[in-house]
Amino acid sequence: MALTPEQIAEVYLTSESLSEAARRLGISRPTLRKRLQKENVQQAVQELERHYRDAVKHHLYRHARRAAQVLIDNLQNEDPRIQIAAAKEILARVLDKTPSAKESEPIIITP
């Protein structure tokens, strides 16, 4: 049975390595490398990557409201450092400010 560009793309994008993808497809690494260079396979990979990105964005958008509420809730936190961090994050997002390297460090909020 011949492998379709879509099958190659899906296995390639969901494998940890080229070796794993080749094994899952039942072909050698060099063969997979050659097939990945074909235009129709590259197009299938790009299309599937777009699909995966769109699915991730959709999933994140579904949870954005809850994430925003967490920040809002932390404005009332007993620890003023957490209040300030939440306020900075909210203002940065609203004002579309890119945080500096120090500001972009993850904020760990514990109950």
Secondary structure, 3 states (H helix, E strand, C coil): CCCCHHHHHHHHHCCCCHHHHHHHHCCCHHHHHHHHCCHHHHHHHHHHHHHHHHHHHHHHHHHHHHHHHHHHHHCCCCCHHHHHHHHHHHHHHHCCCCCCCCCCCCCCCCC
